[in-house]
């Protein structure tokens, strides 16, 4: 008997990409009678929810749809966890696309490796719709070219999009942190799972993420500014996981250079040596977002009387 699988799709304002994500779920080779899809719309103000409802009528698998005003990604993922009937949850973001054998490959891997709590496919190294999209795809792919069972990868995050979670492990850690509203809900739960003895791993199958679309510098800045902003809460919860001394732009430039060398050996494309500039740009956005969040929390502490004035 093959296990039942829940596909969790937590979205917000994804009207341009959600159709492609859903269609890639619909063509999965895994038995559809053993699949359910749970959509959670976190306060979209575009046509995302409407598109989901249209597609749900065409899907030959169980579908559940939830929607609410914006509560954040941690809250939305817990909606999936609480309503899932599968032995595994595979998380598909609203701007992702997966190949037809993706679910089958991930489930087979988890069935063969009972100590793995979370596994994930590999970021595609295919070129995006523009140069910046390709650089972003390459940079995210190279950041996960590590052995997640190695002590050196103790604070390396797999990320939730495209990952398969063992429901038993999810239940043991009590689900996601609802206070993680923007980013880092994945890194947080990975660390909590590892503390209970579960391991992380990767599966040799590629998925396609938002980088396949065109990306502009403004969008990239906003994305990493928000990552920095939401890192503040995470850093207080796991102060060992983010070493601020390693977040200096100069060090990011060096990391980008090392990534360029590794990728050039794989792809033999000269433009990968633009990665140091991209790494520098992203870490600057991250640092400013983190600083703003820090100043905001400090101001809130003053207002609540937690910090003495003068």
C-alpha positions as CSV (number, residue, x, y, z in Angstrom):
1,X,0.0,0.0,0.0
2,X,1.4,3.4,-1.0
3,X,1.0,6.2,1.6
4,X,-1.4,9.0,1.2
5,X,0.1,12.4,0.4
6,X,-1.2,15.9,1.1
7,X,-0.1,18.7,-1.2
8,X,0.0,22.0,0.8
9,X,-0.3,25.2,-1.3
10,X,-0.1,28.4,0.8
11,X,-0.5,31.4,-1.3
12,X,-0.9,35.2,-1.4
13,X,-1.3,37.3,-4.5
14,X,-0.1,34.7,-7.0
15,X,-2.5,35.2,-9.9
16,X,0.2,35.3,-12.5
17,X,1.8,32.0,-11.5
18,X,-0.8,29.9,-9.6
19,X,-2.3,28.3,-12.7
20,X,1.1,26.8,-13.7
21,X,1.7,25.5,-10.2
22,X,-1.7,23.8,-10.0
23,X,-1.4,22.3,-13.5
24,X,2.0,20.7,-12.4
25,X,0.2,19.1,-9.5
26,X,-2.6,17.8,-11.7
27,X,-0.2,15.9,-13.9
28,X,1.5,14.0,-11.1
29,X,2.1,10.3,-11.8
30,X,1.4,9.3,-8.2
31,X,-2.1,7.7,-7.8
32,X,-4.5,10.6,-7.5
33,X,-6.8,8.7,-5.2
34,X,-4.0,8.8,-2.7
35,X,-3.5,12.6,-3.1
36,X,-5.3,15.5,-1.5
37,X,-4.6,19.2,-2.1
38,X,-5.1,21.8,0.6
39,X,-5.1,25.4,-0.6
40,X,-4.7,28.2,1.9
41,X,-5.1,31.8,0.7
42,X,-3.6,34.2,3.1
43,X,-5.5,37.3,2.3
44,X,-4.9,37.7,-1.5
45,X,-6.4,40.9,-3.0
46,X,-6.0,39.8,-6.6
47,X,-7.6,36.8,-8.5
48,X,-5.6,34.1,-6.8
49,X,-8.5,32.6,-4.8
50,X,-10.8,32.8,-7.8
51,X,-8.3,30.9,-10.0
52,X,-7.9,28.2,-7.3
53,X,-11.7,27.7,-7.1
54,X,-11.9,27.4,-10.9
55,X,-9.2,24.7,-11.0
56,X,-10.6,22.8,-8.0
57,X,-13.6,21.8,-10.0
58,X,-11.3,20.2,-12.7
59,X,-9.1,18.2,-10.3
60,X,-9.6,14.5,-9.9
61,X,-8.2,14.4,-6.3
62,X,-9.6,15.6,-3.0
63,X,-9.4,19.4,-2.7
64,X,-9.9,21.6,0.4
65,X,-9.8,25.4,0.2
66,X,-9.3,27.7,3.2
67,X,-8.9,31.5,3.1
68,X,-8.6,34.2,5.7
69,X,-7.3,37.7,6.2
70,X,-3.5,38.0,6.3
71,X,-2.2,36.0,9.2
72,X,1.3,35.1,7.9
73,X,3.0,32.0,6.5
74,X,3.4,30.2,9.8
75,X,-0.3,30.4,10.6
76,X,-1.3,29.3,7.0
77,X,1.0,26.3,7.0
78,X,-0.5,25.2,10.3
79,X,-4.0,25.3,8.6
80,X,-2.6,22.6,6.2
81,X,-1.1,20.6,9.0
82,X,-4.3,20.5,11.0
83,X,-6.5,19.5,8.1
84,X,-4.1,17.0,6.4
85,X,-5.0,13.4,6.2
86,X,-1.8,12.3,4.5
87,X,1.3,10.5,5.9
88,X,3.4,13.2,4.2
89,X,2.9,16.8,3.2
90,X,4.6,18.2,0.1
91,X,4.7,22.0,0.0
92,X,4.2,23.6,-3.4
93,X,4.4,27.4,-3.5
94,X,2.2,29.4,-5.8
95,X,5.0,30.3,-8.1
96,X,6.6,26.9,-8.4
97,X,6.4,24.2,-11.0
98,X,7.2,20.5,-10.5
99,X,7.8,17.7,-13.0
100,X,5.2,14.8,-13.3
101,X,7.3,12.3,-11.2
102,X,8.1,14.7,-8.4
103,X,5.6,13.4,-5.8
104,X,6.4,9.8,-6.6
105,X,10.2,10.4,-6.2
106,X,9.9,12.2,-2.9
107,X,7.5,9.6,-1.4
108,X,9.7,6.7,-2.5
109,X,12.7,8.4,-0.9
110,X,11.0,9.0,2.4
111,X,9.7,5.4,2.5
112,X,13.3,4.2,2.2
113,X,14.7,6.6,4.8
114,X,12.6,6.5,7.9
115,X,14.8,8.8,10.0
116,X,14.5,11.6,7.5
117,X,12.0,14.2,8.7
118,X,12.3,16.6,5.7
119,X,13.6,16.0,2.1
120,X,13.5,18.2,-0.9
121,X,14.3,18.1,-4.6
122,X,17.0,20.2,-6.2
123,X,16.7,23.7,-7.6
124,X,16.8,23.7,-11.4
125,X,19.9,25.0,-13.0
126,X,18.0,25.9,-16.2
127,X,18.2,29.5,-17.3
128,X,15.4,31.8,-16.3
129,X,13.5,34.3,-18.4
130,X,16.2,37.0,-18.0
131,X,19.7,37.2,-16.7
132,X,18.8,38.2,-13.1
133,X,16.3,35.4,-12.9
134,X,19.1,32.9,-14.0
135,X,21.5,34.4,-11.5
136,X,19.0,34.0,-8.7
137,X,18.2,30.4,-9.6
138,X,21.9,29.6,-9.8
139,X,22.7,31.3,-6.5
140,X,19.9,29.5,-4.7
141,X,20.9,26.2,-6.2
142,X,24.5,26.4,-5.3
143,X,23.6,27.4,-1.7
144,X,22.0,24.0,-1.3
145,X,24.8,21.9,-2.8
146,X,25.7,20.6,0.6
147,X,25.5,17.4,2.6
148,X,22.7,18.1,5.0
149,X,23.8,15.3,7.3
150,X,27.2,16.9,7.7
151,X,27.9,19.0,10.9
152,X,29.0,21.8,8.5
153,X,25.4,22.0,7.3
154,X,23.9,22.4,10.8
155,X,22.6,25.8,10.0
156,X,21.8,25.3,6.4
157,X,18.1,25.5,5.6
158,X,16.4,23.4,2.9
159,X,13.4,25.7,2.6
160,X,9.8,24.6,2.5
161,X,8.8,25.1,-1.1
162,X,9.2,21.8,-2.9
163,X,9.9,19.9,0.3
164,X,8.2,16.8,1.7
165,X,7.5,16.7,5.4
166,X,6.9,13.5,7.5
167,X,3.6,14.3,9.3
168,X,4.8,12.3,12.3
169,X,7.8,14.6,12.7
170,X,5.6,17.7,12.2
171,X,3.3,16.5,15.0
172,X,6.2,15.8,17.4
173,X,7.4,19.4,17.1
174,X,3.9,20.9,17.4
175,X,3.7,22.3,13.9
176,X,5.0,25.7,12.6
177,X,5.5,28.8,14.7
178,X,2.5,31.1,14.0
179,X,4.6,34.1,14.8
180,X,6.7,33.5,11.7
181,X,4.7,35.7,9.4
182,X,7.0,36.3,6.4
183,X,10.0,34.1,6.2
184,X,12.0,31.6,8.4
185,X,9.1,29.4,9.4
186,X,10.9,26.6,7.5
187,X,14.4,27.2,9.1
188,X,12.7,27.3,12.5
189,X,10.9,24.0,12.1
190,X,14.0,22.3,10.6
191,X,16.1,23.2,13.6
192,X,13.4,22.0,16.0
193,X,13.1,18.7,14.1
194,X,16.8,18.1,14.1
195,X,16.9,18.6,17.9
196,X,14.5,15.7,18.2
197,X,16.8,13.5,16.0
198,X,15.2,13.8,12.6
199,X,17.6,14.4,9.6
200,X,17.3,16.5,6.5
201,X,18.2,15.4,3.0
202,X,17.9,16.1,-0.7
203,X,16.4,14.0,-3.5
204,X,17.9,13.9,-7.0
205,X,15.0,15.5,-8.9
206,X,14.7,19.2,-10.0
207,X,11.9,21.7,-9.4
208,X,11.4,25.1,-10.9
209,X,10.8,28.1,-8.7
210,X,10.0,31.8,-9.1
211,X,13.3,32.5,-10.8
212,X,12.0,31.0,-14.1
213,X,10.0,34.2,-14.4
214,X,11.5,37.6,-15.2
215,X,13.0,39.3,-12.1
216,X,13.9,43.0,-11.8
217,X,16.3,44.5,-9.3
218,X,13.5,46.2,-7.4
219,X,11.7,42.9,-6.8
220,X,14.9,41.3,-5.7
221,X,15.6,44.1,-3.3
222,X,12.1,43.9,-1.7
223,X,12.4,40.1,-1.4
224,X,15.7,40.2,0.5
225,X,14.7,43.3,2.5
226,X,11.8,41.3,3.8
227,X,14.0,38.4,4.5
228,X,16.1,40.6,6.7
229,X,13.1,42.2,8.3
230,X,11.6,38.9,9.4
231,X,15.0,37.5,10.4
232,X,14.9,39.7,13.5
233,X,12.3,37.5,15.3
234,X,14.0,34.3,14.2
235,X,17.4,35.5,15.3
236,X,16.1,36.1,18.8
237,X,14.6,32.6,18.9
238,X,17.7,30.9,17.4
239,X,20.6,33.3,18.1
240,X,23.1,30.5,17.2
241,X,21.7,30.2,13.7
242,X,22.4,33.6,12.3
243,X,25.8,35.1,13.0
244,X,25.5,38.8,12.2
245,X,29.3,39.0,11.8
246,X,28.9,36.8,8.7
247,X,26.3,39.1,7.1
248,X,28.7,41.8,6.1
249,X,28.4,42.8,2.4
250,X,32.2,42.2,1.8
251,X,31.9,38.6,3.0
252,X,28.8,38.1,0.8
253,X,30.9,39.3,-2.2
254,X,33.5,36.6,-1.4
255,X,30.8,34.0,-1.0
256,X,29.5,35.0,-4.4
257,X,32.9,34.6,-5.9
258,X,33.3,31.1,-4.5
259,X,29.8,30.3,-5.8
260,X,30.8,31.6,-9.2
261,X,33.8,29.3,-9.4
262,X,31.7,26.2,-8.4
263,X,29.0,27.0,-10.9
264,X,31.5,27.8,-13.7
265,X,32.9,24.3,-13.3
266,X,29.3,22.9,-13.7
267,X,27.9,25.2,-16.4
268,X,31.0,26.7,-18.1
269,X,29.1,30.0,-18.5
270,X,31.1,33.2,-17.9
271,X,28.2,35.3,-16.7
272,X,28.1,33.4,-13.4
273,X,31.0,35.7,-12.3
274,X,28.3,38.4,-11.9
275,X,27.2,36.5,-8.8
276,X,29.5,38.4,-6.4
277,X,27.6,41.6,-7.3
278,X,24.3,39.9,-6.9
279,X,25.3,38.5,-3.5
280,X,26.5,41.9,-2.4
281,X,23.2,43.5,-3.5
282,X,21.0,41.0,-1.7
283,X,22.9,41.1,1.6
284,X,22.7,44.9,1.6
285,X,18.9,44.7,1.2
286,X,18.9,42.0,4.0
287,X,20.9,44.1,6.4
288,X,18.7,47.2,5.9
289,X,15.6,45.1,6.5
290,X,17.1,43.6,9.6
291,X,18.1,47.0,10.9
292,X,14.6,48.5,10.3
293,X,13.1,45.5,12.2
294,X,15.5,46.0,15.1
295,X,14.8,49.7,15.3
296,X,11.0,49.0,15.2
297,X,11.2,46.4,17.9
298,X,13.3,48.7,20.0
299,X,10.8,51.4,19.6
300,X,8.0,49.0,20.6
301,X,9.9,48.0,23.7
302,X,10.2,51.7,24.7
303,X,6.4,52.2,24.2
304,X,5.7,49.1,26.4
305,X,8.2,50.1,29.1
306,X,10.5,47.2,28.5
307,X,13.5,49.5,27.8
308,X,14.5,52.2,30.2
309,X,14.9,55.7,28.7
310,X,18.0,57.8,29.2
